[in-house]
């Protein structure tokens, strides 16, 4: 009994969470997605933020601008290179990096017969699928949701796979960087909305029309309508006893508060997505600081490269296995500088 306990798993999710035995679904522990009404579509909407989009493009460009190669014996390595070119490897790389943004990115492979010498069965397309169509069970298996099966269906290994960013036992869904940007984007959008309201109220001079006490209610209403139309026409004709002046509203301190909050939120977004700020925020900073930030950016690119190489090499291993190939297999690598991978 003691040996059996030592060779098996004692502390499991099912033992810890009683509901796991009934629903079979391991909830995503992400704090942002855990609140009602928020889902992966909420995270996708964050891409509409110009600064978030700029940081994403900057991060992806670090790998998409690099060349790649297949190291291994010919002609198999050449056939693998042609296979990757046929599925548009750079689009695939960009899709792989979505896992960094959302925590994980599922893919579905459509297979086809190519008729080549070594690889007769190859991927025709590799399509990214929405994260909300999938979930993990208590055993850490990826399942896809099915209308006819509430427990979902375990994803076939050679058909559906998922790329994950920093998964853990507690969180097999991976760490989502967009989730960490949620509150910064929320506060920034609130500041922008209040700033626009402020500009509408205090950005334009206030027209002040003065009339004599003997003016009728109709004349007063007419004067208000004319002053309202002046914002478009900027022309008014009035009797000599009506005085019209421009009153400037000066509230620069409030503008500074909005600007500083927006600037702070953008800096937090940059640090989340790029691990530094100077490559997107160039207001200040010494040359030494900028070099340090570029060095950090290079380390982020290297981390993305490791994720990309691991994923594509797993794909190569899967392709070779399905084609009956074994032994030492060619390896995909990205080239940094002067052929260095």
C-alpha positions, 0 to 999 in steps of 0.5 A: 500500500505504501509503495502504491501511494508513493508511485501514484498522485496523492494530492489532486485537483479532484481531492482539493475541489469537490466540484471537479468531480461533478462538472469536470471543468477546471475554471480559469483562475485568471482574476480578470476573467473570473468576474462575471461578464468578462471573457476572452472577448474582453481581452480581445477588445483591449487590442483596440487600444492604440498603445496596446496595439503598438506594444503588441506589434513591437513585440511581435516584430522582434521575431517576425523580422528574423530569418529562420532555418531547418538544421538537419540532413538533406533532403528531409530538412528541405522538405520540412522547409517547403512544408513550413513555407506552404503554411506561411510560417510567419503567420503561424509564428504571429499566431503562436505569440497570441499565446503570450497575450491570452495565456494559451492559443489552441490550433487545429491542423488540417492534414493533406497528402503532398506526395513528397518523397519523405513527407507524404502526410503534411499539414495543409493549414494550421488554424488558430481557434478561439480560446473560449471553445476549449477548457482544461479538465482536472487531469490537465487534458485540453478539451473542446466544447461540444453542444452534444457533450457537456463534458467536452471532448479530449482534443486529439493530439495530432489534430488539435494542440495548444501553445501555452505561456508559462502554464503551472499546475494551478493554472494550466491555461497559462499567464495572459499579458492582456489580462494584466493590462486590463485595469491600466486600459480601463483607468486610461479610458476613464481618464480619456473620457473625463478629459474629453468632457473637460475639454467640451466644458472648459476648452472653448470660451463661454459666450456671455450675453447681457440684456436689459431688465426690460427684455421679454422672455421671447427676446431672452430665449432668442438671444440664447439660441443665437449664442448657441448657433455662434459655435458653428457660424461665429457671427451674430447681429444684435441690438446695441443694448445687448453686450456679448463677451467671451469668458475664458475658463482656465483649469490647467491643473486638471489637464495635468492630472488627466495627462499624468494618469494616461501617461502612467497607464501607458507606461504600465502597459508597456512594462507588461507587454515589453518588460520596459518602456523606453522603446515606446516612451521616449520622453526622457532617459539617458543613453545608458538607460535606453541601452538597458531597456533595449537589452531587456527587449532582446531578452523578451525576444529570446523568450518568444523565440524559445516558445516558437522553436519549441512549438514548431519543433513539436510540429516537426516531430508530429509530422515525422512520426505520422510519416513513419520517420524516427531517429535524429530529426531536423530542428527549426531555429530562428536566426538572431545575428550573423546566423546565430540561433 
